[in-house]
Amino acid sequence: MNIDTKVYYDYLYAAYDYLNNNIIEPVFGHALNRPVITLSHKATARGFYVHEIYQDKTLEQRLSEVSISRPSLRNDSLTILSTLLHEMIHKLTFELNTAAKSTLVTGYHCKNWERYMKQVGLEPVFFNGKIRTKVSHNIVEDGVFKPIAQKFINEYGEFPLAQGEPDPIKESNTKTKSRPQFYCNNCGTKFSVPKSVVDEIIVTCRNCNTVLECNNE
């Protein structure tokens, strides 16, 4: 059976436009430009945003990326849409030029991003304090997002893709040591550090001048 993957992206673009028109523009008086929306195999986050990472050769303009990652596909459609809006709020901070310039609190999860999230009915959850690289969110029951997203789902149906069960992992007699790894969402730079210092340091990418995120599983 042939699978048309276009249906997955059509759904995400329809959701992006719907949330943009019914939440972002009414709440902030600003409509977001369309990004490149992708499905990612990244296993350490539900989604991510990269600002102006692509160049459109025809339109001669820079395009950002909004990605929904594989872990999101374990969730229901409402949660997937909340991740999409989470990443759209990142884009909003850059388009409104309110992303933080500090290397400690980056434009990724800055105070303005936190405030915008609360305005749309998503409550940020920070797992590593001021560094703000490990962040999730909860859906506010009586917030702006939930009824609008549910209306979209009622109209368009559930997101038609889910993560399948992983293949069983064969046991190995060889023991491997894993170290926390910092990585850059922009250029892919990776840097490993001892677990003993992971919560005490901030690693900055020399290429992009941004704070690297930590995969500390």
N, C-alpha and C positions, 0 to 999 in steps of 0.2 A: 504494500500500500504506500502510495506517495504522500508525503507530508508537506503541506504548504506552510512553511514557517512564517510567512507574511502575516498570517492571522494573529500571531503572538505580538508582533510589532504594531499591527493595526490597532489592537486592543490598547497597548500602552500609549500610543500617540493619541488615541481617542480619549483615554483617561487623562493624559497630560493637558490636552486642550480643555477638557471639561473642568478639571481642577483650576486651571488657569483662568477660565472665564467666570467660574462660579465662586471661587475663593480668593485667589491671588489678586485679581483686578478689583473686585468689590471691596476687599479689606484694605489693600494698600494703594489703590488708585494707579496701579502699574501692571501692564500685561507683559509677561515674560516672552522673550524670543524663543522660538523652537530650538531645542538642542538636537544632537545626535543621541538617540536612545538606544541602548544596547542591553543585551542579556550577557552577564559575565559569569565565568566559572569561579570567580574569587570566593574562597571559602571562609574568609575571616570577617566579612561584613555583609549586611543585608543589601547594601547599595553603596554607591559613591558618586561624587560629582567632581569633574575636572574642568576648570575654567579655560575656555578658548584653546582647547588642545588640538583642534583640527582647522584646516584651511580649505574652504570651499573654492575650487578652482574656477567654477563658472560664475558664482556670485561675487567672488573676490572678497570674502569676509571670513572672519574667524568664527568657529562654531565650538560650543562647549559640549561635554558629554555628561549625560545622566544615565547611570547604569543600575539595573536591578540584578543582584547577584544570586547565585544558586541557593544559599540558605533561605532567602525570602520565599522560595517556591515551596517550602515546607508549610507555609502559613496560608490562611484563608485570604480571599480576595480583598477584604477590607484592610487587613494588615499589609498586604502588598501595596495597595493604594496609599496607605499611610507612609510607607517607605518612599514611594515616588514623590509624595508631597514633601517629605523630609529633605530629599535631594533638591527639589524645586526651591525650597527656602534657601539652600546654599546659593543657588543661582541668583535668587533675589538679592542677597546681600552684595553680590558683585555688581549686578545691574544698577542697584541703587547707590553703589560706591560706598557701602557701609561695612564692608568686610574689614576686620581688624588687620592692621599692618604689623602688629607685634609678633615676634617669633615664639613667644610663650603661648599666647592665646591667638591662634592663627585665624585667618578668615574662614576656616572650615567650621569651627564651633565657637564663634565669638559671642560676645554679649548680645549684639544685635540679632544674630541668628537665633539665640535663645529666646529673645523677646518676640521675634516674629513667629517662632514655633508656637508659643503660648497663645498668640493672637489667632491662630488658625485652628486651635483645638488639639495640639500635640504637646505633651509635657515632656521636655528633655530629661533624660536620666544619665548622669555622669558617673563613670566607674573609676576614674583616676584623677579626680579633683581638678586642680588648676591646669594640668597639662591638657585635658579635654580631648584626648585622642580616642578614648574608649567611650563611645556615646551611643545611646539608644533613645527610645521614646515610648511613652504610653499614650493611648488614644483617650482623650477626655470625653467622658460620657455625654455631657451636655455642651460640648464644644462645637465650633463651626464645622469641622471636618466630617464628623461621623454621619449626620443625616444626608449631606450632599454626596458623600462617597457611596452611601447605601442606595441612594437614588440612581446613581450611575450604574451600580451593579444590577439593580432591578431592571434597568433599561438595556444594558449590554450583556448581562450574564456574568458568570464567574470567569476569572482568568483561566484560559484553557490549557495551561501548562503547569505541571507540578514536578518536584524533584522525585525521581525514582529511588527505590531502596538501593543503597550502595552494595557492591559486591562484597562478600565476606573477605576479611583480611586474613591471609594465611600467617600463622605464627612462625616466627623466625627465632633461631637460636642465637642470632647475633644481636647484641644489645646496642642501640644507637642513642647517643646523647643529643637531646634537642635543646637549643638555646633560643631565647626570645629574639625575634628578628624585627628590626625596624625597616619600613619600606616607604617609598615615595609614590603617591598616587599619580604624580605627573610624569615622571621619567622612568620609574621602575627601579631606582636605586635601592639596594638592600644592604643591611648592616646588622650583624649579630653581636649580642652582648651577653655577659654572664647574668644569670637570673638574679644574683645578689644585688645588682645595681640598677635593674630595669626601672624601678619606681623612683629612682633618685636622679636620673639624667634626662636631658632633652637632646635629641639628635636632630640636627638640621641638615637638609640636603644642600650640598654646595652648588649643584646645578640649578636648582629652582628656588633656593633660599626659603624653603618651607620646612616646617617641623614634620619629621617622619612619623608615621603611625606605627604602633607596636603590635605585633602578633605574638601574644604571650599566652599560648594555649597549654 
